[in-house]
């Protein structure tokens, strides 16, 4: 099958992307690592001894950053529908976050202890139907928020990828009902042409019943 002009343009952009090149040079599994690095450094999100859950982790760029920042102290648990190559210092669970059995497996891995930080870079498979894709994206974000509410310790933090569009404003309001502060972050590694943005909820003030 011949590549379309769109796919050729994407491939050209990807290959020439400075963050893709930098990731290869510095040993990160994806350019997304630089998104988390920028936000984590700006907002002091990660430090040794923390317990962190990484949702939508594959191929592991964010988990690499977490493992580096924890420096062997604390616990990192990653989850994704797709397989992820083993990563030192990170426990990985493969499965669909929407599946109750997979969620139960993740909760069991927490050993009944709350976590300091939940990060979610989850995104649905893109169908090309904007309304449907946005709805699926927001559903994943809502599930991530519900998980964070239930499993973060008081004062814990939550970082989630969302796409601006239908449901975005309602989601921000929901986060403001749970965290003392909610900030928008658009890291430099996030391409300008996308509606992708990150919401950071700082200081969990209300846990789910």
C-alpha positions, 0 to 999 in steps of 0.5 A: 500500500502506498503511503498517503501524502499525510503519512509521508508528511508525518513521517518526515516531521517525526524523523526531523523532530528535534525531540525525536533525535534528542530521545535517540541520543539520550536513550529515551524511549519516546519524545514524550519523555521531554514533556514530563521532564519539563513539567516535573522540573517546573512543578517539582513533581518527582523526588526519591521515595515517592509512589507513582502510577503511570497510566498509558505508559508504553513505550515507557518514556514517562516511566523512564523519567519516573525511574530516574527521578526516584533513584531507586527509592520509592515505587513506580507502577506502569500500566498500558494496553500494549506491551512494554519492554522491561524497565528497571525500577518499574513494575508493569501491568499489561491490560485495558485500564477500562477493564475491571479485572485489570484495574483490580490488578493495579489496585492490588499492586498498590498493597493498600497504600496511597500514592503520591502522584498519578500521571496519565498520558493515555489516548484512544486509538484515533478513528478520524471521527473527531467527535467520537475520538474526543469522547473516548479521550475524555472518557479515559481522562475521567477514569484516570481522575476517578482512580487518582481521587481514590488512590492518591494520598491527601495532598497528592498530585495528578497530571493528565493529558487531555484534548481541548474540545467537547467536555474539556471545560467540564473536566477542568471543573471536576478537577477543581472540585478535587484539587486545591489548584489546577494548572494548564501545561503545554510543554515545548515538546508538545506539538503546537498544531495539536489540541493536546494539553496537560492538566496538573491537579496539585494537592488532593483535597477531596477523595472519592467516597 
